[in-house]
Amino acid sequence: MVELEKICFPPPDNYDLRTLQNFVSLNGAGLLRWYPDSPAGAGAPPPLVAFHLFDCFTAELITLDVHPDWRRQGIGSALLSRSLAKLRSLGHATVTCQIAVDNAASLALHAKFGFTPVGKIIGYYGSGRDAIHLAARL
Ligand SMILES: CC(C)(COP(=O)(O)OP(=O)(O)OC[C@H]1O[C@@H](n2cnc3c(N)ncnc32)[C@H](O)[C@@H]1OP(=O)(O)O)[C@@H](O)C(=O)NCCC(=O)NCCS
């Protein structure tokens, strides 16, 4: 997960090992991982293709990572769909997330799932780098 996070969010924007450990250790952490159907080779561990981290208590999406070689194949949608279904089944009525203003791919993906902007967080990713706060009904 740490390696994939570095590929998806080049440093310094990536969550480091300690931060990811903290997220997955949270009581109520939601984690979905995606592995390829066919094994990499005898004895080799399957490569992690994608993962989605979310908080089942606050209904907040934390991070969604799909390896560049596997994008535009519906994996991000499949993970998001399953995460939203889980949060719905837990009784949440609304889900939220933050996405960088210039992350067109993620904004388009989340828009497809009904996320709409509800605010802007100035400097969320550091000075001059803002995020859009989005919410969707479940
Ligand atoms: C954003 C991300 C998770 C999308 O994953 P994905 O598996 O490629 O997404 P999907 O194949 O399910 O795409 C679903 C829809 O999202 C939109 N989308 C995805 N990538 C896009 C791109 N590069 N440009 C524009 N729209 C895009 C499209 O509407 C797409 O539907 P289509 O393929 O029918 O046109 C992936 O690009 C990624 O990991 N990016 C780097 C990390 C990141 O930004 N994560 C999100 C943090 S909030």
The ligand as an ORCA input file, in Angstrom:
! r2SCAN-3c Opt
* xyz 0 1
  C      -8.869      8.623     -9.802
  C      -8.593      7.123     -9.972
  C      -8.808      6.445     -8.602
  C      -9.594      6.548    -10.992
  O      -9.450      5.132    -11.015
  P      -9.869      4.273    -12.315
  O      -9.827      2.837    -11.927
  O      -9.046      4.688    -13.483
  O     -11.372      4.748    -12.526
  P     -12.488      4.076    -13.471
  O     -11.841      3.262    -14.531
  O     -13.456      3.386    -12.586
  O     -13.131      5.385    -14.140
  C     -14.475      5.754    -13.870
  C     -14.748      7.113    -14.453
  O     -13.952      8.109    -13.783
  C     -13.614      9.140    -14.745
  N     -12.167      9.142    -14.963
  C     -11.257      8.237    -14.543
  N     -10.015      8.610    -14.922
  C     -10.154      9.769    -15.615
  C      -9.233     10.632    -16.259
  N      -7.910     10.378    -16.281
  N      -9.724     11.763    -16.831
  C     -11.034     12.034    -16.823
  N     -11.971     11.229    -16.223
  C     -11.525     10.122    -15.628
  C     -14.305      8.768    -16.033
  O     -15.602      9.353    -16.003
  C     -14.401      7.260    -15.910
  O     -15.394      6.684    -16.696
  P     -15.029      6.222    -18.223
  O     -13.769      5.422    -18.147
  O     -16.242      5.437    -18.605
  O     -14.865      7.498    -18.981
  C      -7.164      6.871    -10.498
  O      -6.943      7.692    -11.632
  C      -6.052      7.144     -9.489
  O      -5.694      6.265     -8.693
  N      -5.504      8.372     -9.523
  C      -4.377      8.753     -8.641
  C      -4.811      8.779     -7.197
  C      -6.031      9.655     -6.982
  O      -6.114     10.780     -7.448
  N      -6.969      9.104     -6.182
  C      -8.191      9.797     -5.814
  C      -7.926     10.624     -4.639
  S      -9.330     11.533     -4.104
*
